[in-house]
Amino acid sequence: MPRNKYPEETVQKILDASLKLFLEKGYEETTVLDIISEMGGLTRGAFYHHFKSKEEVFDALCEKLFYETNPFKKAKKHKELNGLEKLKFVLKTSFDETEHRRLSIASMELLGSPAFLKKLIESNQELTPMYQELIEEGIQDGSIQTEHSKLLAELFVLLTNFWSIPTIYPMTSEEMWEKFLMIKEITDKLGLPIIDNDIVELCKKNS
């Protein structure tokens, strides 16, 4: 059997086909056979050479889309911003209509799965040091008043990426808005006034 001279091209075709199907049909409704059919002539063997399952494809896709549009990396390039302003930049970009955001929204239906919830916890643990780095920058430049950068980073990720997700904590739209305002109150009091009026308005538009 001839070797694939361009394995990265095959992986990209699989990811492109999967993204299209996940967004059009939904993750649960998409099968590995659907992905193979969408891959433009590639075989089942080519798929399983690179990925063991649909779940592995989803993980790779989420990671790729995040790092392609990594808001923390973009924020750090803005040397004119202080630490708090960079954190606000990160938060505001989470409302941008990117493929990563669309995939994240589409994946909310999967949170009833313990395996998927475990993956969500693991991926969000990777966000904590990114938030912590900018919080510590804010402490140094005086824009953030706290002595607990790591704890505050962990708490912010917990509040925004778990506590406010309806599929984990069922809630009405009114309760979701109350939670958002509560998160603002908590972070303000803890010396991290990250949710400003612009972010409040963005949240209103997207709620």
C-alpha positions as CSV (number, residue, x, y, z in Angstrom):
1,M,0.0,0.0,0.0
2,P,1.6,3.3,-1.0
3,R,2.4,5.8,1.7
4,N,0.6,9.1,1.8
5,K,3.2,11.7,0.9
6,Y,1.1,14.5,2.3
7,P,-0.5,13.4,5.6
8,E,-1.1,17.0,6.7
9,E,-3.3,17.5,3.6
10,T,-5.4,14.4,4.4
11,V,-5.9,15.6,8.0
12,Q,-6.9,19.0,6.8
13,K,-9.5,17.5,4.4
14,I,-10.9,15.4,7.3
15,L,-11.1,18.5,9.5
16,D,-12.7,20.6,6.8
17,A,-15.3,17.9,6.0
18,S,-16.1,17.4,9.6
19,L,-16.5,21.1,10.4
20,K,-18.9,21.5,7.5
21,L,-21.0,18.6,8.7
22,F,-20.9,19.4,12.4
23,L,-22.2,22.9,11.6
24,E,-24.8,21.8,9.1
25,K,-26.1,18.6,10.6
26,G,-25.0,18.8,14.2
27,Y,-22.4,16.7,16.0
28,E,-24.8,13.9,17.1
29,E,-26.3,13.5,13.6
30,T,-22.9,13.3,11.9
31,T,-21.4,9.9,11.4
32,V,-17.9,8.8,10.4
33,L,-19.4,7.5,7.2
34,D,-20.8,11.0,6.5
35,I,-17.3,12.5,7.0
36,I,-15.7,10.0,4.7
37,S,-18.3,10.7,2.0
38,E,-17.6,14.4,2.4
39,M,-13.9,14.0,2.1
40,G,-13.7,14.0,-1.7
41,G,-12.5,10.6,-2.7
42,L,-10.5,9.7,0.5
43,T,-11.0,6.2,1.9
44,R,-12.2,4.9,5.2
45,G,-8.6,3.7,5.7
46,A,-7.3,7.2,5.3
47,F,-9.7,8.5,8.0
48,Y,-8.8,5.8,10.5
49,H,-5.1,6.2,9.8
50,H,-5.3,9.6,11.4
51,F,-8.3,9.5,13.7
52,K,-9.8,6.6,15.8
53,S,-13.2,8.2,16.1
54,K,-15.5,11.1,15.5
55,E,-14.7,12.3,19.0
56,E,-11.0,12.6,18.2
57,V,-11.8,14.6,15.1
58,F,-14.0,17.0,17.2
59,D,-11.2,17.5,19.7
60,A,-8.6,18.2,17.0
61,L,-11.0,20.6,15.3
62,C,-11.7,22.6,18.5
63,E,-8.1,22.8,19.3
64,K,-7.1,23.9,15.8
65,L,-9.8,26.5,15.5
66,F,-9.0,27.9,19.0
67,Y,-5.3,28.3,18.3
68,E,-5.9,29.8,14.8
69,T,-7.9,32.6,16.4
70,N,-6.3,32.5,19.9
71,P,-7.5,35.7,21.5
72,F,-4.9,35.7,24.2
73,K,-2.1,35.7,21.6
74,K,-3.8,38.5,19.8
75,A,-4.3,40.5,23.0
76,K,-0.6,40.3,23.9
77,K,0.3,41.9,20.6
78,H,-1.5,45.1,21.7
79,K,1.3,46.6,23.6
80,E,-0.7,49.8,24.1
81,L,-3.2,48.0,26.3
82,N,-2.8,47.3,30.0
83,G,-3.5,43.9,31.6
84,L,-7.2,44.6,32.3
85,E,-7.7,46.0,28.8
86,K,-6.2,42.9,27.3
87,L,-8.5,40.7,29.3
88,K,-11.5,42.8,28.1
89,F,-10.2,42.3,24.5
90,V,-10.2,38.5,25.1
91,L,-13.7,38.6,26.4
92,K,-15.0,40.8,23.6
93,T,-13.6,38.5,20.9
94,S,-15.5,35.6,22.4
95,F,-18.6,37.2,20.8
96,D,-17.1,37.3,17.3
97,E,-18.8,35.1,14.8
98,T,-15.9,32.7,14.2
99,E,-16.1,29.0,13.2
100,H,-14.7,28.2,16.6
101,R,-17.6,30.0,18.3
102,R,-20.2,28.4,16.1
103,L,-18.7,25.0,16.8
104,S,-18.7,25.7,20.5
105,I,-22.4,26.7,20.5
106,A,-23.2,23.6,18.4
107,S,-21.4,21.4,20.9
108,M,-23.5,22.6,23.9
109,E,-26.0,19.7,23.2
110,L,-23.2,17.2,24.1
111,L,-22.7,18.4,27.6
112,G,-25.0,15.7,28.9
113,S,-22.3,13.2,28.1
114,P,-19.9,12.6,31.0
115,A,-17.1,11.9,28.5
116,F,-17.6,15.2,26.7
117,L,-18.0,17.1,30.0
118,K,-14.6,15.6,31.1
119,K,-13.0,16.9,27.9
120,L,-14.6,20.3,28.5
121,I,-13.1,20.5,32.0
122,E,-9.7,19.5,30.6
123,S,-9.7,22.1,27.8
124,N,-10.9,24.8,30.2
125,Q,-8.1,24.0,32.6
126,E,-5.7,25.1,29.8
127,L,-7.4,28.5,29.8
128,T,-6.5,29.2,33.4
129,P,-2.8,30.0,33.0
130,M,-3.7,32.2,30.0
131,Y,-6.0,34.3,32.1
132,Q,-3.6,34.2,35.0
133,E,-0.8,35.6,32.9
134,L,-2.9,38.7,31.9
135,I,-4.2,39.1,35.5
136,E,-0.6,39.2,36.7
137,E,0.3,41.8,34.0
138,G,-2.7,43.8,35.3
139,I,-1.4,43.6,38.9
140,Q,2.0,44.8,37.8
141,D,0.6,47.8,35.8
142,G,-2.0,48.6,38.5
143,S,-5.1,48.0,36.4
144,I,-6.1,45.0,38.5
145,Q,-6.2,45.0,42.3
146,T,-5.8,41.4,43.7
147,E,-3.3,39.2,45.4
148,H,-4.7,36.0,44.1
149,S,-4.1,35.8,40.4
150,K,-4.3,32.0,40.0
151,L,-7.4,31.7,42.2
152,L,-9.1,34.5,40.4
153,A,-8.2,33.0,37.0
154,E,-9.6,29.7,38.1
155,L,-12.8,31.3,39.4
156,F,-13.4,33.3,36.3
157,V,-13.1,30.2,34.1
158,L,-15.4,28.3,36.4
159,L,-18.1,31.1,36.4
160,T,-18.0,31.8,32.7
161,N,-17.4,28.4,31.2
162,F,-19.4,26.2,33.6
163,W,-21.8,28.0,35.9
164,S,-23.3,30.0,33.1
165,I,-23.9,27.1,30.7
166,P,-27.6,26.1,30.5
167,T,-27.0,22.5,29.7
168,I,-25.0,22.1,32.9
169,Y,-27.1,24.4,35.1
170,P,-30.6,24.6,33.5
171,M,-31.9,28.1,33.5
172,T,-34.3,30.5,31.8
173,S,-33.0,33.4,29.7
174,E,-33.9,35.7,32.6
175,E,-31.9,33.6,35.1
176,M,-29.0,33.5,32.6
177,W,-28.9,37.3,32.6
178,E,-29.1,37.4,36.4
179,K,-26.0,35.1,36.5
180,F,-24.2,37.3,34.1
181,L,-24.8,40.3,36.3
182,M,-23.8,38.3,39.3
183,I,-20.5,37.4,37.7
184,K,-19.9,41.1,37.0
185,E,-20.6,41.9,40.7
186,I,-18.3,39.1,41.9
187,T,-15.4,40.0,39.6
188,D,-15.8,43.8,40.4
189,K,-15.6,43.1,44.1
190,L,-12.6,40.9,43.7
191,G,-10.6,43.6,41.9
192,L,-11.2,42.3,38.4
193,P,-13.6,44.8,36.7
194,I,-13.4,42.9,33.4
195,I,-17.1,43.2,32.4
196,D,-17.6,46.8,31.3
197,N,-20.6,48.5,29.5
198,D,-19.4,47.4,26.1
199,I,-19.3,43.8,27.2
200,V,-22.7,44.1,28.8
201,E,-24.2,45.4,25.5
202,L,-22.5,42.6,23.6
203,C,-24.0,40.1,26.0
204,K,-27.5,41.7,25.6
205,K,-27.2,41.4,21.8
206,N,-26.2,37.7,22.0
207,S,-28.6,36.6,24.7
